[in-house]
């Protein structure tokens, strides 16, 4: 969703930058457990930029994100963000945000 190119060598740095982007677009943030996310993911959608990020790994950055999300009523969206490093390690993050109205 972010559509931003983030360059980073660590999960911590990458997640901090990515979370700031999502927080900037959100009225509210709520961390979710994997189980809570899976309970609402039945009709999740894959981010259309995932293939672009996969191509960037190891070329433009040492860490990328893959994103799956589910839009819910009242401008809420649940996200599963999976960070990948060039050493093949993976880190998962789950959260829900209330999206700002486009006029804000």
C-alpha positions, 0 to 999 in steps of 0.5 A: 500500500505504501508505494514508497521505496524504502532502503534498509539493511535491518528489519527494525529500521525498515519496519520503523520507516514503513510503520511511519508511512502507515501511521501517517495515513491512519487515524488509529493504529491497533496491533493485531495478533496473527490469530486475530488477523487470520480471523478477518482475512477470509477475503484478503487481497494481495498488494499489487506491488509485491512483485516489484518489491521482490525484484528490488531485494538485494539490488536496491535494498537488503529488506523488502515488504510484502503486503496482504490486506482486507478492507473492512467497514468504517474505513478500517483495514487489516494488514499482514506485512511480511518483511524479507531480508537477503539472508532469507529471514522473514518477520511478520507484522499484523495491524489494523488501521482506520484510514483517513478520509481522502479529503483530510 
